[in-house]
Amino acid sequence: MPELETKIEENKMTEYYLEKANIDLFAVYQVVYSNSDIEMWYDWNTRLNDTKFTDQCYWLMLEGRKIGGAIINNDTVMYPFIIPPFSDKHSFWDSLLKCSNKIKHINGVLQDDVNILLSYGLKVNSIRQIMCCPTDASNKIDIPFGLSIQELNDSVNFKELSEVVLKGYAGGIDHEVFGAPNEDEVIKDLGYLIQVYKHINLSFYVINEIDQKVVGLCIAGISENMPLGFAEIGEICVLPQYRNKGIAEFMLRHIISTAFDHTQVVKLCVTVGNQAEKLYRKVGFQAGVRFANLSRRAMEL
């Protein structure tokens, strides 16, 4: 990042400036001072390693001492934090944005910082949160009458499943925030998730026994690389005409119970504003902190 390096040298003549950080030391500072386990890893080493995907780690310096830090990877800021006793968040963000004026995106921002960044012309793209639930073999209910389940693996026809996903999410918060995908994109995504969870696949779909049509699906499992061996729900949806019949609740409780033989926790990520969050809480999911992803408005780019 030669432009950023040049900017750092220029800013050393001013009060605040950026300084390249040692990746290992930066990770420790970030975990201690971020004040939040956004991903709900519940594990020190996992959180350290989660920060070490890049060496583009920088201290924000004030008159020769560290007052904060952030990963600045191309035009994106991630994992920002302030180092006590410095506590002026307005000055932190003002200085960070001035020290690297190529910044377009800031990810993983806690709610306390969102209003500050809005005043700098950034907009909120999405607000999300991780949710976790203990696995429990007794946390299950019977499948609604007239329905049955089938294992979902890479031998299944993803074209039929893609129709369920497209209709199930249509008009929802995720399509509003991230845009509506086309059929090919959904098929590709379904295939990708099945491969991710191939290590221990817990995925299944629900069919109407009368016409054998797919009415809902849940793609879940344990990735070989998932920290602590937790299970994860990557996709869950029900056709609109089959909602409010207990299908989604059945699918969630089915995963919670069947995952018990393999792991202690099931995780998922939800966009704030998704009405499904109420159901997730009902079946036992605990929400982590909310985090926002922001971008500069087009006229600011």
Secondary structure, 3 states (H helix, E strand, C coil): CHHHHHHHHHHCCCCEEEEECCHHHHHHHHHHHCCCCCCCCCCHHHHHHHHCCCCCEEEEEECCEEEEEEEEECCEEEEEEECCCCCCHHHHHHHHHHHCCCCCEEEEEEHHHHHHHHCCCEEEEEEEEEEEEECCCCCCCCCCCCEEEEECCCCCCHHHHHHHHHHHHCCCHHHHHHCCCCHHHHHHHHHHHHHHCCCEECCEEEEECCCCCEEEEEEEEECCCCHHHCEEEEEEEECHHHCCCCHHHHHHHHHHHHHHHCCCEEEEEEECCCCHHHHHHHHCCEECCCEEEEEECHHHC
